[in-house]
Amino acid sequence: MDTPLSTIAVVGLGTMGTGIAEVLALAGREVIGIDISEAAARQAVTSLEASTARAVGRGRITEQERADALARFRTHDTLQAAAEAELVIEVVPETYEIKQQVFRELDAVVSPTAILATGTNALSVTRLAAESQRPERVLGLHFFNPAPAMKLVEVVSSVLTAPPAVEAVTKLARELGKEPVAVGDRPGFVADGLLFGYLNQAAAMYEANYASREDIDAAMKLGCGLPMGPLALLDLIGIDTARTVLEAMYAASHDRLHAPAPVLGQLSEAGLTGRKAGRGFYTYDAPGGQAVVPDALTPSAGAAAGDGRSIASVGVAGSGTMASGIAEVFAKAGYTVVLAARGQEKADLAKARIAKSLERSVSKGRLTAEARDETLGRITAAGSLDAFAEVDLAVEAVAEDLEIKRQLFATLDKVCRPGAVLATTTSSLPVIAIARATGRPEDVIGMHFFNPAPAMKLVEVVRTVLTADDVHATVRAVCTKIRKHPVDCGDRAGFIVNALLFPYLNNAIKMVEEHYASLDDIDAAMKLGGGYPMGPFELLDVVGLDVSLAIEKVLHKEFRDPGLAPAPLLEHLVAAGCLGRKTGRGFREYARR
């Protein structure tokens, strides 16, 4: 069963099929492109000519290599053309009926040794293989869009797939310059299995009017380093396609997190399927266009503006990394800062940490020595909250414990002058519960900075039902002055980022628990297939498994969704003291410093 895979047929010449054909042709394979639409076949040739011309212009290939690749690509309108192929990759519409018809016809055409691959990202490979005359030669070969650029290829085996067939396509994927990941047959496989649950939750968050589409997308880009926000990504993928994938996932898992958000069905039925239709969550300049244009939902300039309170001095409570980072941010922006800790020694150590941070910026050429000295000169270290008597804005950055924060705010209520804005940096606790520890809950708001505060651009601005309008306007204006991007959200567990991020991380843990895929394969899949800067297990170990578990518990308690229950493996690791990088062991082991 040793198959060279030098002649490959691609059935379906849409965007994905054309991209796969380009990858194969540039890698020296003879490519038979098949589509019943002559227009699609012509467009595929045109697209291949244009993309290879761009590659020549950028110096990636030579003119001769371009000519050779184009010569290796032939188009046909019938499956009979696949007779000489050693591998057939189908990327036709995502329905069992169409794919099964293609496989039935291919059975009568291809040689007994040919491998048949489906490009599905949602349907059962086993079900497709079972109807083939040679199920041992059927597998999944899931490329990611755009195929020429994306490195990940999921190689999907069913219980019927012969190992030599898997070995052959895995070898091919590596020769194409891709990173193959071996996975079993379940809806969504690894990358889409994790990605689409996250996208679905983002759609539901938008549908609930919890946050605007712009704020949801900005939060995930700036808070998690993602290349694209979830709603913009749904528009790119196709809202109808996403709905199909989620339906298949829900049918298999019965997990409410996979039940398609109603808004996906409403948009699909209305024909608002995303970029390809010119409108989805956003409106585009044309069907198939990339440029977002203003529509009725686009915030008008200054829509969130209002008369705020004057802020000249800021108090930061805490002595940890987050507190010192926030103090540094405010001081750099020109504010007078009081950094208060429990005791003068801790406050002095926190200020010393800021001095080291500023010195690093100077050594890297990001800050002048004069600016360093001016910034440090604006910061006063204090050993008591009494030093906040005259500040205009007090920001707490102490331990993530409700009782500790409530006690601190009760003290701020007594110490801070009337009219001072009181802000909590909590990432998961109810802001209203903290606000009620004061006699002025209208002055209390959430300002959730992300770590490291000097580098991360996002601040989640969390209003409670009692927060005054001018307090909200004040904090948004302050965020702009300190060069942060504010996003508005309501006072519920996880706010935007953690509410979308941690269920995704929890689902990744469940995949490992179920022995579906390895840590390394899951991390690789999300980095290469989803554009994530870190795989889920890398991120969990950095964040800390104890911190992650605490957030998972808060989300589960608030939303009461069984799918949000913390994975047992996470609880076991925390109980064993394996908390991630900070203890030298989490999901992986680390060298102790």
Helices and strands as residue ranges (DSSP letters): E 7-11, H 15-26, E 30-34, H 38-57, H 63-71, E 73-76, G 79-84, E 87-90, H 96-107, E 115-118, H 125-130, G 135-137, E 138-143, E 152-157, H 163-175, E 179-184, H 191-207, H 213-224, H 230-237, H 239-253, G 256-258, H 262-269, G 275-277, E 283-284, E 292-293, E 313-317, H 321-332, E 336-340, H 344-363, H 369-377, E 379-382, G 385-388, E 393-396, H 402-415, E 421-424, H 431-435, G 441-443, E 444-449, E 458-463, H 469-481, E 485-490, H 497-513, H 519-530, H 536-543, H 545-559, G 562-564, H 568-575, G 581-583
